[in-house]
């Protein structure tokens, strides 16, 4: 569309453009394999991920902008096919450049804080106003983001959280390899607890190592278990499960086991559940969970990829209702995976303020 549909570019332009497209077509999968395969070469991963994101944006806007613009120019009386074709080419390239530059800046920035009040019908009055901060999908990886990680943690600490949650996909790579980027998580403060559950990417990178590191940094890995958060005479069950991919990982003892997570908990108490993937909500709703916190989707990360995400997940981002009383909050994620771009899917640090419908009893 950009080189061979009526433009009649000078021969050197056509040859160079064709060579670049061929190089990208061959280079992207090779770089992805070298970067994310057994060798895990960070430089190759950066090249492959960047080419992947660039190709997606270029392809998307070649179709979404190029085709209707070509028709509009024809209707407007721009008869010369070469003029039409070149206008389309420059428009697509211009939009792609702007979106990639903006998307890169969005991906690398410290996420904005998204604040939301969430009312839970079974929440006791003493727990009203409980502040829960959610970070997820930090995806520490080939691009060194240790400074970014520290700034994210500084932002979290300004929110005066009672409970801080990380719902998995900490990194792409082993805990030993990405340790420097993850260490700032040890500076996160919470008045009650810091809790963590595994995501699917941990199971690509020695998940037990990440569980051990988070424990070392002072976070409580909720691997199919729960803890109690008490405030004002009322109690909230905070439970967590391994990611749904855990069982197929082959790691002993790793699986998503909700019954185990709730074992010993008073069934009359409200439950906040951490589960990496939104699609765990079916099991959560069947068990009468009050609120599930998840990540995984990245909000689609690069529009319009969100349409494909929705084929696999019941929610893309935000608060949604499931079953008779279960709420699901899906974060768009704090970092990014792979391509260092976020287009129409901004990252977030989420502050959820839990609200009770019950008024305190007057003395």
Long-range contacts (C-beta under 8 A, 24 or more apart in sequence): 1-62, 1-66, 1-88, 1-89, 1-92, 2-62, 2-66, 2-88, 2-89, 2-92, 2-93, 3-89, 5-85, 6-81, 6-82, 6-84, 6-85, 7-82, 7-85, 7-86, 7-89, 8-82, 24-51, 24-54, 24-55, 27-51, 28-52, 28-55, 35-142, 36-172, 40-173, 40-177, 42-141, 42-142, 43-142, 45-141, 45-142, 45-172, 46-142, 46-143, 46-340, 49-142, 49-338, 49-339, 49-340, 50-339, 50-340, 52-338, 52-339, 53-100, 53-103, 53-302, 53-338, 53-339, 53-340, 53-341, 54-96, 54-100, 54-339, 56-302, 56-305, 56-339, 57-96, 57-99, 57-100, 57-103, 57-302, 57-341, 57-343, 58-92, 58-96, 60-303, 60-304, 61-92, 61-95, 61-96, 61-99, 62-92, 64-304, 65-91, 65-92, 65-95, 66-91, 66-92, 99-341, 99-343, 100-341, 102-343, 103-302, 103-341, 103-342, 103-343, 104-340, 104-341, 106-341, 106-342, 106-343, 106-346, 106-347, 107-335, 107-336, 107-340, 107-341, 107-342, 107-347, 108-145, 108-148, 108-340, 109-347, 110-148, 110-151, 110-152, 110-155, 111-152, 111-155, 111-334, 111-346, 111-347, 111-348, 111-349, 112-346, 112-347, 112-348, 112-349, 113-155, 113-159, 113-348, 113-349, 113-350, 113-351, 114-348, 114-349, 114-350, 114-351, 115-350, 115-351, 115-353, 116-319, 116-329, 116-350, 116-351, 116-352, 116-353, 117-352, 117-353, 117-355, 118-291, 118-319, 118-327, 118-329, 118-352, 118-353, 118-354, 118-355, 119-354, 119-355, 119-356, 119-357, 120-270, 120-290, 120-291, 120-327, 120-354, 120-355, 120-356, 121-290, 121-325, 121-357, 122-268, 122-269, 122-270, 122-290, 122-325, 123-234, 123-236, 123-270, 123-290, 123-354, 123-355, 123-356, 123-357, 123-358, 124-232, 124-233, 124-234, 124-235, 124-270, 124-356, 124-358, 125-232, 125-234, 125-356, 125-358, 125-359, 125-360, 125-361, 126-231, 126-232, 126-233, 126-234, 126-360, 127-229, 127-231, 127-232, 127-234, 127-235, 127-236, 127-270, 127-354, 127-356, 128-232, 128-354, 128-355, 128-356, 128-358, 128-360, 129-353, 129-354, 129-355, 130-162, 130-163, 130-229, 130-231, 130-236, 130-353, 130-354, 131-159, 131-160, 131-161, 131-162, 131-163, 131-351, 131-352, 131-353, 131-354, 132-161, 132-162, 132-163, 132-164, 132-165, 132-272, 132-293, 132-351, 132-352, 132-353, 132-354, 133-159, 133-161, 133-163, 133-164, 133-165, 133-190, 133-349, 133-350, 133-351, 133-352, 134-164, 134-165, 134-166, 134-167, 134-293, 134-295, 134-329, 134-331, 134-349, 134-350, 134-351, 134-352, 135-164, 135-165, 135-166, 135-331, 135-334, 135-349, 135-350, 136-165, 136-166, 136-167, 136-168, 136-169, 136-199, 136-276, 136-294, 136-295, 136-296, 136-331, 136-333, 136-334, 137-167, 137-168, 137-169, 137-199, 137-295, 137-296, 137-298, 137-331, 137-333, 137-334, 137-335, 137-336, 137-337, 138-166, 138-169, 138-170, 138-171, 138-182, 138-334, 138-335, 139-169, 139-170, 139-171, 139-172, 139-201, 139-333, 139-335, 139-336, 139-337, 140-170, 140-171, 140-172, 140-173, 140-178, 140-181, 140-182, 140-335, 141-171, 141-172, 141-173, 141-178, 141-337, 142-172, 142-173, 143-340, 144-180, 144-181, 145-181, 145-335, 146-180, 146-181, 146-183, 146-184, 149-181, 149-182, 149-183, 149-184, 149-185, 150-184, 150-187, 152-184, 152-334, 152-349, 153-184, 153-185, 153-187, 153-188, 154-187, 155-349, 156-188, 156-189, 156-349, 157-187, 157-188, 157-189, 159-349, 159-351, 160-191, 161-189, 161-190, 161-191, 161-351, 162-190, 162-191, 162-192, 162-229, 162-231, 163-190, 163-192, 163-193, 163-194, 163-195, 163-229, 163-238, 163-272, 164-188, 164-189, 164-190, 164-193, 164-194, 164-195, 165-194, 165-195, 165-196, 165-274, 165-293, 166-194, 166-195, 166-196, 166-197, 166-214, 166-219, 167-196, 167-197, 167-199, 167-274, 167-275, 167-276, 167-293, 167-294, 167-295, 167-296, 167-331, 168-196, 168-197, 168-198, 168-199, 168-200, 168-201, 168-202, 168-243, 168-276, 168-295, 168-296, 169-199, 169-200, 169-201, 169-202, 169-276, 169-295, 169-296, 169-333, 169-337, 170-196, 170-199, 170-201, 170-202, 170-210, 170-214, 171-201, 171-202, 171-205, 171-210, 172-201, 172-204, 172-205, 172-337, 173-205, 174-205, 174-206, 174-209, 175-205, 175-206, 175-209, 175-210, 175-212, 175-213, 176-209, 177-205, 179-213, 182-213, 182-217, 183-217, 185-214, 185-217, 185-219, 186-216, 186-217, 186-218, 188-219, 192-229, 192-231, 193-220, 193-227, 193-229, 193-238, 194-218, 194-219, 194-220, 195-219, 195-220, 195-221, 195-222, 195-227, 195-238, 195-240, 195-274, 196-220, 196-221, 196-222, 196-240, 196-274, 197-221, 197-222, 197-223, 197-240, 197-241, 197-242, 197-243, 197-274, 197-275, 197-276, 198-223, 198-242, 198-243, 198-246, 198-254, 198-276, 199-243, 199-276, 199-277, 199-295, 199-296, 200-243, 200-244, 200-245, 200-276, 200-277, 200-296, 201-337, 202-243, 203-243, 203-245, 203-246, 203-249, 203-251, 203-254, 207-246, 207-249, 207-251, 207-254, 208-251, 208-254, 222-261, 222-274, 223-253, 223-254, 224-255, 224-256, 224-257, 224-258, 224-260, 224-261, 225-260, 225-261, 225-263, 226-261, 226-262, 226-264, 226-265, 226-271, 235-266, 235-269, 236-269, 236-270, 236-271, 236-272, 236-354, 237-262, 237-265, 237-266, 237-269, 237-270, 237-271, 237-272, 238-271, 238-272, 238-274, 239-265, 239-271, 239-272, 239-273, 239-274, 239-289, 240-273, 240-274, 240-275, 241-273, 241-274, 241-275, 241-280, 243-275, 243-276, 243-277, 244-275, 244-276, 244-277, 244-279, 244-280, 256-280, 256-283, 258-283, 258-284, 258-287, 259-287, 262-287, 277-313, 278-313, 278-314, 278-315, 278-328, 278-330, 279-312, 279-313, 279-314, 281-314, 281-315, 281-322, 281-326, 281-328, 282-314, 282-322, 284-322, 284-326, 284-328, 285-322, 285-323, 285-324, 285-326, 286-323, 288-323, 288-324, 288-325, 288-326, 289-326, 290-325, 290-326, 290-327, 291-326, 291-327, 291-328, 291-329, 291-354, 292-326, 292-327, 292-328, 292-329, 293-329, 293-331, 293-352, 294-328, 294-329, 294-330, 294-331, 295-330, 295-331, 295-333, 296-330, 296-333, 297-330, 297-332, 297-333, 298-332, 298-333, 298-336, 298-337, 298-342, 298-345, 299-332, 299-333, 299-345, 299-346, 300-344, 300-345, 301-333, 301-336, 301-337, 301-339, 301-341, 301-342, 301-343, 301-345, 302-339, 302-341, 302-342, 302-343, 302-345, 303-343, 303-344, 303-345, 306-345, 317-345
